[in-house]
Amino acid sequence: MDEQNQKAQPKAKPVHGIIIGAKRVNLRAEGLENARVVGTVDQYEEVLVDKTKTTKDYIYVTPNSGFPGYVAKRFLAIKMV
């Protein structure tokens, strides 16, 4: 793709979500229920959502801490901006 075509394509807006339904949820290394837990995210914490990295039950997020991973979709509400 040349430079002119790159400028013509609009950038996707970032999608933000909020953790709901539990006081703290596990942040996993992969989008699997038995994947290694790499951290946690507190309830009502805002996260940046990457919809391109999703499984049936998990979605890839980056919390305010900056350390990304997968959270169960049932604990995520998409924030409308």
Stockholm file with secondary structure:
# STOCKHOLM 1.0

chainA/1-81         MDEQNQKAQPKAKPVHGIIIGAKRVNLRAEGLENARVVGTVDQYEEVLVDKTKTTKDYIYVTPNSGFPGYVAKRFLAIKMV
#=GR chainA/1-81 SS CCHHHHHHSCCCCCEEEEECSSSEEEEESSSSTTSCEEEEEETTCEEEEEEEEECSSEEEEEETTSCCEEEEGGGEEEECC
#=GC SS_cons        CCHHHHHHSCCCCCEEEEECSSSEEEEESSSSTTSCEEEEEETTCEEEEEEEEECSSEEEEEETTSCCEEEEGGGEEEECC
//
